[in-house]
Amino acid sequence: MPDPHFGKITDEKIAAVRARIGVDLDEDNFLPVDPEVAAGWRAPQRAFNSEATPDAIRHFVNGYGDDNPLYCDPEYAEKSRWGRLIAPPTFIWSMHLPRPDDDIVLDGDDVPPRRLKPGLAELYRGDPLRGTGALQSDLHYEFFRPIERGDRIFTKRSLVGVEEKMSSWGGRTAHLTWAIVSWNQRGELVHLQRGTWIRAERRPTKDSKDRSGGEAREVQPAPEPYTAEQIEAIEAAYAAETRRGREPRFWEDVEVGEELPSRVKGPLRLTDVILWHAGFGQAFPTYAFRLAYEKRKQEPGLYTPNELNVPDIVQRMHWDAAWARKVGAAERYDYGALRETWLAQLVNDWGGDDSWLAGMRVQHRKFNYVGDTTWLRGRVTGREVVGDQHIARIEVWCENQRGEVTSPGTASVVLPSRTAPVTLPEPAAREPRALLRHQIELLKDPAARRMPSLG
């Protein structure tokens, strides 16, 4: 029976989503492992990259415009404090692809799956918010150790928070917060990622007719053509970029108020979006030809007819201008993960090879359209010693060619001291499900949803 409230956010739908929180973290909610499944079980390959190879890492960094030899040159990396080639922190995006929301298992793909008991499995039938839009809003990372050459990564993803809000841009919205914990083939925790996606009712723009009777929303304007002088200024900024590299940046030498050398990314071209996808991969489900057909049979809601009446992925707002306008943007736009990756590059290039990006939080507040230029900026806001770690707190942000901040953020960087080397941070819990349960409890405190300096 058709949903009379399709594409709308109702109390009942929010309650249906909220009922899922924590269900997949309780062992008592799951059936035992099926002996027949366990007997022939092999870890599936879900991610774009199943292993951190030199080529995979290089394709990723080249996709966002980085040539750091720590990631690209094995001989250079072997002489660093890490002793081998490592991946940039947000490479983790290419090494996990979440299961469908109704395919719930207890742990990661490094063990045979345990499935939910039948009654509880019904909680996950379908998407209660189907038909609403989804925008990445707030990403919080904690990095515990590097992804090294040869590593395989396993993950557990869980819904940890649901919050209802009213938005001037999207009307009634539901903020869904997911957390992902990853670990390597040695069982060592690698990272925690907690991200909020805004599910909003689709509303017309000011230049289109609102058939629902609601208020239409303003549209962030598209970029304008650049002058020769503007292009020259951007190219001069590229030419002036530096990287700290092997020279240690000692904690004692850092001053509060110190500004990080800025970097520029842009003007963003459709070519850049394609290259990012080539390295970033299929963290969002984009498939070709028969594989797209098979995916559409599994999840028809991921596809809508394009201007030729051909079913195409709804994600195409990143490269299809007509579809971007139809969903409420003035132009095609980038990915939040790309901006997060840029800001990580800004911090790591400033900190040098011996530093460690322990935490980063980024909020996305404006579109970054094809044609926009992003200036990456940062400023040291504090220094402290926590245990045996010497930490610099940094305010970071993306700023477009109009001087508007599109993505503000914070970062915590562990720096070498003249009296002690860098030590890697410890997670709040040692076991993946325990760490995810910790996130649920953390989000019960409203302060956890604000933009603090990260610890």
N, C-alpha and C positions, 0 to 999 in steps of 0.2 A: 504494500500500500504506500503510495507516495507520501512523503513527509510534508504536511501543510506548512511547516515552519522551516523548510529547507533554506539554508543560507542565513538563518537567523540565530541569534544567541538568546536562549531562554533559561529560566531558572532550572528547569528540568535537565536541560542539556549540560549546564555547568555542573549540576549535581552528579550526572552520569560520569562525567570526566573525573571529578574529584573522588568518586568512589574507587578509582583505580590506584590511588596513591598508596604505595607500600605493599600492595597485594603480592607483587612479584618478588618481594624480598623475604617473605616468610616461608621457610621450608615446609611448614605444615600444610601449606596451600597446594602442594605439588604431589603428583603421583610418583611412585618409585621409578627408577630407570627401567624401561622395557628391556628385558634380557636379549631379545632378538635384535633390537636396535643397537644395544651396546656391543653385541658380538661382531657386527659388521660395520661399526661406526668409524668414520674418519672425519677429522676436523674439516668442515666445509670452507671454501674460499668465498667470502662475502665481500671483502674490501676491494677497492681498486688496486691497491698494492698489498700483496700477501706477505712480502718481505721487503725490508729496507735495503735495497740494492743501490750501488752507486748510480746507476742510470735513473732509477725511480727518484732518488733524492735530487739529482741534477735537473731532471725534467720539472720537478716541483719548484725548485728555486728559480730556474729560468723563467717559469710561468708567472712569477711576480717581479721579475727584474732584478735578481740577486746573483752575484757570482762569488760569494764568500768562499775562499778556498777551504775553510773548515768543513764545508758541505760538498765541495766540488773536486777537491784535490786530495786523493788518499795519502800521498807522500807528505803533504803539508800537515794534514790532520794527525798522522802518526807521530809527528814531532810536537803536537800540542799536549796540554794536560790531560786530554781525553784518550790519547793513545791510538785512536782509530777514527775513521770517518764517522761523523754523526749527522743527524738530520736537524733542520731547524725545528723549533718547538711545535709549530702548527702543522707540521707534516703529518701529525696524528690524524688530521682530517681525511687523509688519503688511505688510512689503514683501518678504518672501520666504516661499515655500512649497517645502520640499525636494521634489525628485523622489522617486518611489518608489525603494526601495532597490535594485531590479533594473534601474532605468533610469539607467545610468551614462554620463556624457559627460565629456569632458576639461576643458572650461572652463565659463563661464557662458552665459546665454541671450542675450548680446549678440553672439555669433558662431554660425555654423552648427555643429551638433553633430558631434562625432567620437565614434563608438561603439567599445566594447571589441572586441578581436578575439574570434572565437567561442569559443575554448577558455577564455579568461579570463572571458568573460561567464557561464560556468557557475558561477563562484565566487559569483555574486550571485543564483542561483535560489532564491527563497524565503527565509524568515526562520528560521535554525537554532534560534532561541529562541522560536519561535511557541508561544503558549499560556501564556507566563510574563507576569507583571505588569510594568509599567514605571512608575517613579517618578523625577521630576526631582530631582536631588540637589545638584549643585554647578555653578554657572554663573559663568564668568569672562569679563568683558567688557573690551575695550580699544576706546576711541573715538578716532579720528584726526581727524575733521572732522565738522561738523554736516550733517545732512540738511536741505537748504534747500528752500524753496518751488519747485516745478517739477522737482525732482530725480526721476530714475528710478534704481532700484537693481538691480544684478545680483549674483548670489552664486555661490559654489562651496562645497559642503559635502562633508566627507570624514570617514571614521572614522579617528581618530588614536590611539586607545588602547583596550585591553581588559584588565581586571584582574579576577581572581576573588577573592571574599571570602566569609567566613561572617558572617551577620548574625543577631543575636538576634531581629530582627523578621521577617526574610524567609528565614532558613535559608541555603542555598547561593545565592549571587548572582553575577551577572556585571555589572561596572561598565563600561559602554560610553561612551567619550568621543568626541564628535563636535565638529568645529570648522567654523565657517562664516566665510568672508571675504566682505565686501561692498565694492562699488565703485559709483561713480555713472556717469552717461552721459559724463562727461569722462575716465573711467578713473582717477579719484582714489580711493584706498582710504578707506573710510568707517569700517569697524569689523571687529573680530575677536571672535568669540564661541566660547568653548570650554565645552561643557556635558557633564556626566556624568549618564547615566540608569541607574538600578539596575534590572536585570532580575532578578526574584525569582520563585521557585516560589510559586504561590498556596497559602496555608495557611489553615486555618480559624481563627476567633477563639475565645477562651476560652468564649464562650457558644454554640458550635456544635460538632457532633461531628466529630472528626478521623478520616475514613475511611482516610487514608493510613498511619496508625500513627505519624506524626510528632508532634512537640510543637506544640500550638496556641499562637498568639501572643496577647499582651495587646493590648487595644484602648485607644487614647487616649480618655478619656471625652468625651462630647458636652457642649456648654455647657449651663448652667442658665439659667432665666429671670432677667431683670434686675430689680432693684428700681428704684423711681422715683429714688432717690438716685444710683444708679449711672448711669442715663441722664442725669441732670442733670450729673454730673461729666464725662461724655463730651461733652455739648453745650457745657459751659463750655470744654473743651479746644478744640473746634472754633472757638468764638468768639474765643479768645485767639491763634489762629494768625497768624503774621506771615510776610512774605517780604522778603528783602533787596532784591530788585529792582535799580533803577538805581544805588543807592549802592554803590560798590565796597567789597569786603572785602579790604583790603590784607593781603598775606602777613605784613608786619611786625607787624600788630596781633593776629595769631592766637597763642594761647598753648597749649602742650601741657597737656592735662588739661581744656581748655575743653569744655563740653558744648553740643551743638547743641540748639536749641529743639525739643522733642519734638512729634510730630504723632500724631494718632489716626486710625484707619480702622476704622469699625465702629459697632455690631455688624454683621458681615457678613450681608447678606440675599441671598436668591436673586435678588432684583431687581438687586443689585450685580453678581452673576455674569453676568446677562443683559446688563447695560449694558456690562460689560467686554468681553464677546464682541462686542457691537455695534461697538465701536471697535477692538478687537484683531483681530477678523476670524476668518478660517478658517485660522490657522496650524496648527490641527489640523483634520482633514478632517470637517467637519460639513456635511451637504448636506440639501436638502429634497426630498421627494416623488420624482419620476422621477429627479432627479439622485442621490438617495440610493440608489435602485434600481440605477442604472448603476454607482455606486461599489461597491455590494455585490457586483455581478457581477465587478468587477475585483479586489476585495480582500475576500472573504467573511469573513476572520478579524476584520475591523473591526466586525462586527455579531453580536449575540446576541439571542435572543428576549426580549422584555420580559414583564411579568406577563400581558399579553394575547396572548402568543405572536407578537407583531409584531417583526420584525427591527429592532433599534435599535442605534445607534452605541455601542461599548464605552466611549467617552469620557463617557457620560452620568452617571458617578459624581459629576460636578460639579453636577448638577441633579436627579438621580433618587436619592432617599434609599434605596429598596430595593436598587438596584444598588450604591450606595456600601457598604452593609452587606455585600452579598454578596461584594464584592472585598476586604473586611477592614477597612473604616473604620466609625466609629460614626455618621457623618453625611456629607452632601455637603461638599465642600471646594473651596478656591480653586485657582488656578494659581500655580506658582512664579514665572512671569513677572510676575504681578500684584504679588507682594511685592517683586521686584527693581525694578519700576517705582516702587513706593512709596518704596523706599530711595533711588533716584535722585532723586526729588522732594525728599526730606528734605535731601539734600546740595546740590542745586541751589538750593533756596530759601534755604539758609544761605549759600552762596557768592555768590549774586547773579548778575546778568545777564552780568557780565564774566568770571566763572569758567568753568572747563572741567573736566567730569568725565572724567578721562583713563582711569581704570580702576576696576572694581568686581568684587568676587568675593563671592558669596552661597552659603551652604549651607543646604539645607532639612532640618530635623531633626525637626520635628513638623508634624502637620496644622494647618491653619487652617480650622476648620469653619464652615459657615453658623451664625451665632449668636455666633461668637467676635469679640472686639475686639482689634485689633492696635495697639500703641503703638510708634511708630517713634522710635528713640533713636540718638544718636551721640556720640562723644567723640574729640577730637583726640589722636592718639598720637605725632605727630612732625611736624617741619618740616625741609625740606632744600631745597637748591638743586642741581638736576641740569642741567648745561649752562646754558641760558638760561631754565630753567623754575623757578618758585618753587612748591614742592609742599607741600601739607598732607596728612598721612596720617591717616585717620579710621577708627575702629572703629564699625561700624553694626550695628544688630540690630532684629529684630522681636520684640516681647514681648506675650504674650497677657494676658487679664484675670486669669489666675492667677499672673502674674509669671514665667511660663516663657518662655525664649527659644526661639522657633520657627525663626528664621532668622538666624544670625550672619553677619557679613560684614565686609569691609574696602573702603575706597575711597581713591583718590588723586585729589586735586583741584588743578589748576593755578590759582593765584590771581594777580591783578595785584600787582605790586610798586610801591612809590613811585618806583622807579628804572627799571622796565621793564614793558611791557604783557604780556599773556598770549600765549604762542606755543603752537601746537598740537603734540602729540607726533608723533613719527615711528614708523612700524611697523618691526618687526625685519627685514622684507624688503619690497621694492617690488612684487613680482609675486605674485598670489594663490596660485598653487601653491607657490611658494617659501615663503610665509608658513605654509601648511599643513604643508609638510615640516618647517619649524622647530618646529611644535607636536609632531609625532611625536618628534623628538629631545628636545624639552624634557621630555616625559612619561616618558622613560627614566630620568630622575632622580626618585627617590621624593620628594624635597623639593618638587618641582613640584606634587605632589598634596596637600601640606599647606596650611593656611590662613595664608599670609604676609601682611605688609603689601605691597600691590602697588606695583610700580615702573612 
